[in-house]
Amino acid sequence: MKRWTALLLAAACVVCLAGCGKETVVFQEKEFLKAELSRETLAWLEWYNGLSEEEQLAVDYVPAELVGLQYSLAHPLGRVYMYRESDSVVKPKVILSENNRCQFTFSAVSSYLGLGTYTVKGDTLVLHTDDGEYTYTFAVETDGDSIRRLIFDAENSSEFLHFGEFGDGAVFE
């Protein structure tokens, strides 16, 4: 009896080693079921996960499929809010860090990277670029204590959007 039990356990280990962990893939410390992802996204994830941490930080594109499966991306620099309705490969996004630092990426054709600080007062978030040139304002929708969505307020923002394809009322989530 012990021999059969040992054989069954060994067989189970071989099956597990051959198949365990292959049903999921990890992206930024979150697991995703491979069955829910397209081949293109799986290929992108294989490429992305093969990069160094520094190289990953430089990547400015995430497949929309992954964005849709997450509440908002957990990024090494902070929380990411994307304008998903953009047709651009590099979607406009705002990254908010815990230390009130921010990064606003407008478009793939802009060389300007909106690095700066942000403040939240009530239901309004204001981004100020470090160069002092630009201010961008968003209405904030929360879910408890965390920010769920940012809604762009063009009227109270700098006019120049660095070729960004969004306007008043654009939702970043």
C-alpha positions in Angstrom: 0.0 0.0 0.0 2.8 2.4 0.9 4.4 1.7 -2.4 1.3 2.6 -4.4 0.8 5.8 -2.3 4.4 6.8 -3.1 3.9 6.1 -6.8 0.7 8.1 -6.9 2.4 11.0 -5.1 5.4 10.9 -7.5 3.0 10.8 -10.5 1.1 13.8 -9.1 4.3 15.7 -8.6 5.3 15.1 -12.2 1.9 16.2 -13.5 2.1 19.3 -11.3 5.6 20.2 -12.5 4.5 19.8 -16.1 1.4 21.9 -15.7 1.3 23.8 -12.5 1.9 27.5 -12.9 1.3 27.4 -16.6 -2.4 28.4 -16.3 -1.5 31.8 -15.0 0.9 34.6 -15.9 2.2 37.4 -13.7 2.2 41.1 -14.5 3.3 43.7 -11.9 2.7 41.3 -9.1 -0.8 40.3 -10.2 -1.7 36.9 -11.6 -3.9 36.5 -14.7 -5.4 33.4 -16.2 -3.9 32.7 -19.5 -7.2 31.5 -20.8 -8.5 35.1 -20.4 -5.7 36.6 -22.5 -5.1 36.8 -26.2 -2.0 35.3 -27.9 -0.8 38.8 -28.6 -1.0 39.8 -24.9 0.6 36.6 -23.8 3.5 37.2 -26.2 3.8 40.8 -24.9 3.9 39.5 -21.3 6.6 37.0 -22.2 8.7 39.9 -23.7 7.9 42.3 -20.8 8.6 39.8 -18.0 12.0 39.1 -19.7 13.1 42.8 -19.2 15.1 44.1 -16.3 13.2 46.2 -13.7 14.8 49.3 -15.1 13.7 48.4 -18.7 10.2 47.7 -17.4 9.9 51.1 -15.9 10.7 52.6 -19.4 7.8 50.7 -21.1 5.0 53.1 -21.8 2.5 50.7 -23.2 0.3 48.0 -21.6 -2.1 45.9 -23.6 -5.7 47.3 -23.1 -6.7 43.7 -22.2 -4.6 43.9 -19.1 -5.8 47.3 -18.1 -9.4 46.1 -18.4 -8.7 43.2 -16.0 -7.3 45.4 -13.3 -9.0 48.1 -11.2 -6.1 50.4 -11.9 -2.6 49.2 -12.6 -0.2 48.8 -9.7 2.9 50.4 -11.1 6.3 50.4 -9.4 6.1 54.2 -9.3 2.4 54.5 -8.1 -1.2 54.1 -9.3 -1.8 54.4 -13.1 -4.9 55.9 -14.6 -5.2 55.6 -18.4 -7.5 57.2 -20.9 -8.6 53.9 -22.5 -10.7 55.5 -25.3 -7.6 56.8 -27.0 -6.8 55.0 -30.3 -3.1 55.6 -29.7 -0.8 52.7 -29.0 0.6 54.7 -26.2 -2.5 55.9 -24.3 -2.5 59.1 -22.2 -1.9 58.2 -18.6 -1.4 59.7 -15.2 0.8 58.0 -12.5 0.2 59.2 -8.9 2.8 58.2 -6.4 2.3 58.1 -2.6 4.8 61.0 -2.1 2.5 63.4 -4.1 4.7 63.0 -7.1 3.1 62.5 -10.5 3.8 61.7 -14.1 1.5 62.7 -17.0 2.1 61.0 -20.3 0.2 62.8 -23.1 0.9 60.9 -26.3 3.5 58.9 -28.2 4.4 61.8 -30.4 5.2 64.2 -27.6 8.7 64.4 -26.1 7.3 66.2 -23.1 6.9 64.2 -20.0 4.8 66.0 -17.4 6.7 65.3 -14.2 5.5 67.1 -11.1 3.5 67.2 -8.0 -0.2 66.8 -7.2 -2.6 67.9 -4.6 -6.1 66.6 -3.8 -8.7 69.0 -2.2 -12.1 67.5 -1.8 -13.1 66.0 -5.2 -10.5 67.9 -7.2 -6.9 66.7 -8.1 -4.5 69.3 -9.5 -1.2 68.3 -11.2 1.6 71.0 -11.3 4.6 70.3 -13.6 8.0 70.7 -12.1 9.0 73.3 -14.7 6.1 75.5 -13.5 4.7 75.7 -17.1 1.6 73.6 -16.8 -1.3 72.8 -14.5 -3.8 70.0 -15.1 -7.0 69.6 -13.2 -9.2 66.5 -12.7 -12.4 65.7 -10.9 -11.9 62.7 -8.6 -14.2 59.8 -8.2 -13.4 57.7 -5.2 -14.2 54.2 -3.9 -13.8 54.5 -0.2 -10.4 56.0 0.5 -8.8 55.3 -2.9 -9.1 57.2 -6.2 -11.1 55.2 -8.7 -11.3 57.6 -11.7 -9.9 60.9 -12.8 -12.1 63.1 -15.1 -10.2 65.7 -17.0 -11.3 69.3 -16.4 -10.1 71.3 -19.5 -11.6 74.6 -18.3 -9.3 74.7 -15.2 -6.2 73.2 -17.0 -3.4 74.4 -19.2 -4.5 74.6 -22.8 -1.5 72.8 -24.3 -2.0 69.0 -24.1 1.2 68.0 -25.9 -0.6 66.3 -28.7 -2.8 64.3 -26.3 -6.0 63.0 -27.9 -8.4 63.8 -25.0 -10.5 66.7 -24.0 -12.9 67.9 -21.3 -14.6 65.1 -19.5 -12.0 62.4 -20.6 -12.1 59.6 -18.0 -8.8 58.2 -16.8 -9.2 54.9 -14.9 
